[in-house]
Amino acid sequence: MKKQDIRTYTLLFLILGLGLYLRLRHWPNFLTFDYEKARDLIASMKIFTEKKLTLIGPVSEVEGIFHGPLYYYLVGFFYYIFKGDPRAGSIVSFLFNLSSVYILFHIGKNLFNAKVGLISAFIYAASFEAISYAYWLSNPGPSVPFLFLMFYFFYKFCTKNEKYLIPSLFCLAMAIQFQILNIIFTLPLIVLYFVLGRTKIGIKNIFLSLAAFLLPLASFVLFDYRHKLLMFNSFIKNYFVSNGNDRHFGFNLLNYLERFITEFSNIFFPSNRFLSLIILFIVTGVFITKIIRDKRNKLWKFLAVWIFSTIPIFLINSRMNQSSAAFIGVSGGLIILFSCLVEKLFSNKKSFFVVFFLYQSF
């Protein structure tokens, strides 16, 4: 291994250690264990104590629609091993959360360079938003790393090799398995396919991609088959029928902007909303300039679709845009973009990492 690689992975190891420390610093005091968490503990432990297998997981925000059962099997195993200790569920949450640190490093390194990867990893390790997901003992949290990988592999599919469609659709299906609302990210992938270029796909890879997508979703299909399309009908009724609660386009747009600003602030500058807003305007301006000046660069277009991937659900009157998990996949794109711009800004300064160790003090 080259000396530069040793230095890079040493820094990554230290960043992972920092991420673990920041997540354990207030553990378990900041863990919340309410009715839903107790329900999940009991239901998931029954899989192991009563050998009661299940095709569905936790109920979603909409009656008749459930998340996948994989979350129950994972947390149930640790609840069973630790004899129902509520803190055991955080093992699953922490593992998935910390895996996103390495995943963002890998994505940043491969899309740009190792410095961007390290900055991305550090931001996610120290981000208030990311750390809060680690304490979120429910199914949306584990879907985050799969969403990051889904976008990355789809970019590779559109620009490098058609075989990357297989892991991209598998990661999308896994994200849906953990949080059914993630089905909304199907549309951004279709947009990316046309924005980045129509990659030709062979029959073999189409078949393998469909198999990779359908396999993690088999539990939904079997459950709906046994219950007369309960979830399908509930999905159509609650997500695409307004039920008289129509809101005009302007309201939905303002709702999106407010939540996007909040997401940016929680990731980068949670203690200073005003500073966060200023930085957001600067980053947006630089980003738009790069897209306009470098029209042939597919990478900027890719990041634009990733970052603004949730816009479509705010263009319609849907209960999807009211969910607290609507933005869980956006943070990765924002962090990669922010890290790239900062790396360029400090590319000739040896002390650029110091800025990131101090940024949360603002």
Buried (B, 14 or more C-beta within 10 A) or exposed (E): EEEEEEEBBEBBEEBBEBBBEBBEEEBEEEBEEEEEBEEBBEBBBBBBEEEEEBBBBBBBBBEBBBBBBBBBBBBBBBBBEEEEEBBBBBBBBBBBBBBBBBBBBBBBBBBBBBBBBBBBBBBBBBBBBBBBBBBBBBBBBBBBBBBBBBBBBBBBBBBEEBBBBBBBBBBBBBBBBBBBBBBBBEBBBEBBBEBBEEBEBEEEBEEBBEEBBBEBBEBBEEBBEEBEEBBBBBBEBBBEEEEEEEBEEEEBEEBBEEBBBBBBBBBBBBEBEEBBBEBBEEBEEBBEEBBEEEEEEBBBBBBBBBBBBBBBBBEBBBBBBEBEBBBBBBBBBBBBBBBBBBBBEBEEEEEBBEEBEEBBEE
